[in-house]
Amino acid sequence: MTESQDPATRPARPIIELRDVEKYYGDYYALRKISTTIRQGEFFSLLGPSGCGKTTLLRCIAGFEELSGGALLIDGRDMNGVPANNRPTNMVFQSYAIFPHLTVEENVGFGLRRDPGTKAEKAARVAEALEMVGLKGYGKRAAHALSGGQRQRVALARALILKPKVLLLDEPLSALDKKMREQMQSELRKLQRQVGITFILVTHDQEEALIMSDRIAVMFDGEIAQLDSPERLYRRPVSRKVAEFIGIMNFLPATVVEVGAEQVALDVGGLGRLSITAEQCPGGARTGTASVGFRPETMTLLFEGDPEPTRARVAEGKVTEVVYYGDMTYYEVLLDGVEKPIQISMRNVVGRPVLQRGQRTRVAWDPAALVLFG
């Protein structure tokens, strides 16, 4: 597992500590010696493809799964043998698990049944929780009459009313349509800042994780491949596998010619001879064959009349595909001397034409945008 020392990931008191956590079922290892900390008050995401172990790890934190090895501490207390109902956590499930025969306020207050408070005190807590999630005035409404987004908010209010130290979110937005999902992503982030407790989100949606998280743990095969801020994950993935999973990444063949203390000299297909910094080689560098990666938005098509770039370099190629999205156009460009096209995204500003398939074009690029993968 790799985590950067980015200053944005400033130290904070850990609320969850994972120490060589393992979970296996017979010969199958779902989690392999995971060690990390999750900080007090951060929005933390577990991101990865299906079967990578992210939901298993969340269920271990919740207490729904027992560890096969290692230790799990929440707020400094070892959770070995502590059942789910006695842990300072609460979970919002993908299905929401709303009781259709109960009203909104009865759903939200369901967890307070054994609370010693008075009826008035419980009613006040329910009203506070509903207002927190933007459902003030919905208390008497039947749960079955709610929209998907409203049911999601009820599930959040029901979890938050018990004032957990950690809120666990198991793909809670996956059942929503695109517009509602985007709205709830923003609202969830604002809510987390408002209540100030740690949120741990499980998702397979890279964009969702990038939008909502303070830090993201990318998981493959029961292990954390990289734990970093969204910006570091996107700009400096530590391996080609992480780079391919987070957003869109172009790759070009390269040969590492010389490795210095601060600079690495390369020959890159379609781009020629160049140098990059050691910081652009997160996995290290050694002479021989390799590849470089870069994001579609880091290269720019030069149109007729555009001034020559003062700092960037220029490559040439042919447009092989054009996809128009209104505000953006996505091009595939086959650079001279390269076998496979690269993707380039361009914002459609007033006066800028849209190129057609088959047109020759020039591409401006900067070596600082490249990342080396061995």
N, C-alpha and C positions, 0 to 999 in steps of 0.2 A: 504494500500500500504506500502511495506517495502523497505527501501533502506539502504544498509550497510554504515558504516563510513570508508570504506577502504581508506587508504591514497592515493591510485592511483586515486580516484575520487576527486581530489583536487578542491577547489573552483575556479570558474571562473565567469566572468560577464554573467548573464543570458540574452539570446537573446529572449527566449520565456518563459512566465510565465502563468501557468494554475492554476486558482483559483476556486475550486469547480465547475469545468466545468460539465454541464449536457446536454444531448441531448436525447429527447424522442419523440416518434411518437405515440400519443394517450396514451395507457397504456403500450407501450413497451419502456423500457429504454435502449438505445444504449450506453450511457455513464452515469456513476454514480459518481458524485462529485469527479472528478479527479483533484488533486492538485499536481503540480510538476513544476520544471524548467528545461529547456533545455539550455545548455551553449553555449556561443559564440565559434565557431570553432570546435565543436565536431561532431562526426559521431554517431548519435542517431538512434536506431532502435525500432520500435513498432512490437513486435512479439506475435503471438497468433494464435489459430485456426480460421477457418472461422466463422464469426458472433460474434467475441469477441469485436468488436468496434474499431479496429485499423484503418481501412480505414475511418470510420466516424470521428475519431479524426483528422486524416490528412486532411480531407475535411473541418473540422471546422477551422483548422489553415489556410488553403488556402482561406477560405471565401466562399466556395461553399455550406456550410451548416451554418445556423444560430444557435447560442447556445440557448438552452432552459433555461439555468440558469448558473450562475457563470460568470467569466470574463477571457478573453484571452488578454494578452499583448504581443506585438512584439516590441522589442527594447525599452521597457518602455512605449509604446503607446497603449492605450486601443483600441482594434479592433472592439468594438461594433458599428455596423452600417457602418463599412468600407468595401466597396465591394472588391471582389477578385482582380480586376484590379488595385486597389490602395494600395494593401498590398505589403510589401517588400519581397515577396515570388514568387517563380515560381515552376511549377510542371512538372515532367516527368511521363507520364502515362504509364500504362502497355502496351497499344497498340501503343505507340510512337506518333501516330497521324501525321505521315509524309505525306506531300502533294505529291502524286505520279507524278503529272504533272509539278512539279517544280524541278529545279536542286538542288543540295546539298547547294550551297551558297544562293540560293533564299529561301530555307527552313530555313536555319540558320538565315538569315537576315530578316525573316518575321516580327518579333516583332519590328524592327527598322523603320517601315513604317512611323510612326508619330514622329520619332526622328528628332530634328531640325538640326542635323549634316549634313555636305556636303556628296555628293555621295562618294567621296574619303575616308572620315572619316569612313563612314559606311562599305565600302569595306575593310578597314584596320581592323576594329573590327571583321568582318566576318572571315578574314584570321587568325586573332589572335585566335578566338574561335575554328576554325578548327584545327589549330596547337596544341592547348591545348588538344584536344581529339584524337590526332593522325590521323587526316584526311587531313593533308597538301597535296595540289595537287588534291584533290577530288572535288573542288568547282564546276566544270563544268559538273560533272557526273550527269546523270539522277537519281533521287531518287529511281525509281522503279528498277534500276539495282544494288542496294546495297544488301549486305548480311544482315542477322538479326543483327549481331554485329555492322555493319556499320550504320544501321538505328538507333540503340540504341545510338551510338555516335553522330549522327546528332541531335537526340532529346536532348541530353545533351548539345551540343553546342548551340542549339537554346534557351535553358533555361538559360545557363550561360552568354550569350551575353548581357542580360539585367541587369547583375550584381546584382542579388537579395541578400538579407542578409541571406535568408534561401532557400535551395533547397529541395523540397519535392519529394520523389521518391516512387511511388505507384507500388510495385512489378515490377520494370522495367526489370528484368532479366528472368522472368518466361517463356517467349516465346523462349528462347535460348536453344540450346542443351547443354548437360552436359559440354563438353570441353570448349565451348565458354562462358558458364555461369561462370565457374571457372576462366577463363582468365579475364572476365569483372569484377568479384568481386575484383580481385587484382588491376585492372586498375582504378576502381571507387574509391577505398581506396586511391591510390596514387594521383588521381585527387583531391580528397577532401583535402588532405594535401597541395597540390600545390596551390589551390585557397584560402584555409583558411577560407571558409565560413561554416556555419552549414548545414549539410546534415541530413535529417530525412527520414529514410527508413521504409516502411511498407513491411513486409514479413511474410510468414508462415513457412519459411525454417529455422530451428534452426541452421544448420551448417552455412548458409549464414550470419545470424546475428552474430554468434560467431566470424567468420572470419573478418567481416568488421567493427564492432562497437567499439566505446569507452564505451558506456553504452547501455543497453538493458532494455526496459520496457516490461515485460511479462504480457499480458492481458488475462483475462477471464471474460466473462459476463459483459462487460462494465466497468471493474475495472482493475487497475494495481495491480497485485499480488506480483510482486517483480521488483524493479528497481535497477540494479547493473551493475558492470563490467562483461564482459564475463567470466572471471576466477571465480569470486565470484558466479555467477549464476550456473556455472557448478560444482564447488566444494562444495558450501554451499547453495543449494536451501533451501528456508525458509519453504516450505511445500511439501508434497508428490506430490501434483498436479503439482507444478512447476518442481519437480525432474523428474516426468514421462514424462513431455513435452520436457525437454531439454536433448537430447541425449538418451542413454540407461542407465537405472539405475536398478540394482538388489535390491531386497528387501527380508529380512529374518525376521521371527517373533522374537519378543524380549519381555522380561519382565524387566521393570525398578525396580531394587531391592532397591536402595538407591540413594538419590539425595543430594549431598553435595554442598558446595559453589563453588568448582573448579572441582570436579570429579563426574561422574555419574556411578554407578555400574549397569551392565546389565547381564542378561542371554540371549544369542542369539542362536537360533536354528542352529545347525551345527558348531558353533564356540565356544560355552561354555560361562563361566563366564569371564567378561572383564570389564575394565573401560575406559571411554572416557572423554574428557574435556567438560566443559560447552559450549565452542565455537562450539563444534560439535552438539549442540542442538539448532539450530537457532529458533525453535518454543517454546523453553523452555522444561522442563522435569518434569514429576511427576510420582510417583510410579504406577505400573500397567502395563497392556498390551500396547505394542507399536510395532514399526518395525524399522529396521535399513536399510539404503540404502548405496550402494557403486557402483562405476563404474567398468565395465568389465576389464579395464586395470590396476586396482589397486590390483588385485590378480594375482598370478603367479603360473603356473604349475611347479612342480619339476620333472625333468626327471632323469632317472638312471644316476648316476655319478655326479649329481649336488651336491655342498656342502650344508650342513645344513645351513639354514639362521641364522645369528647371532642375529638379532633383531626381525624379523617377527615370527609369530606363524604359526603352520601347522595344517591343517584340512585334512580329507580324504574323498574320494568319488569315483564315477564312471562316466566315460564319456558317455553321452547319445546321443550327436549329435556333428558332426564335419562339419564345412563349411570352405573350403580352398579358400583364395582369392589371392594367389600368395605371396604377401609380408606379409600377415597376415593370421592366422587361428583363427576362432571363435569357441569356444567350449561351449557346454552346459554340466555342471557337476552337478550331484545330490549328494550333500553332505550327509554324513551319518546322519541320524536322521531328515532329512528335506523332505517334500513332493514334492516340486517343484525345478527343476534345476536352477542353476545360470549361467550367461553367463560370459565367461572369454576370453579375446583377447590376443593372443600371436604373437609376431613378428617372422617371419620365418628366422632365422639366419643360417649360414652355420653350418652343423653338428647337428642341432636340428631336431629330428624326428617329424613327425605328428602322434599324437595318434589316435587310432581307437575307434569306438563305442564299448562300453562294457568293455574297459580297466579300471582297477583301477588306481587311481592317487592321488598324494598329492598336496595340494594347500597351498602356502605360502601367508599369509595376515598380515596386520598391523592394529591394532585398530584405528590408526590415520586417516585411509581412510574412516571410517564409519560416517554416519550422522544419527541422531535419529529423527524419526517422531512420533508424538503422535497418 
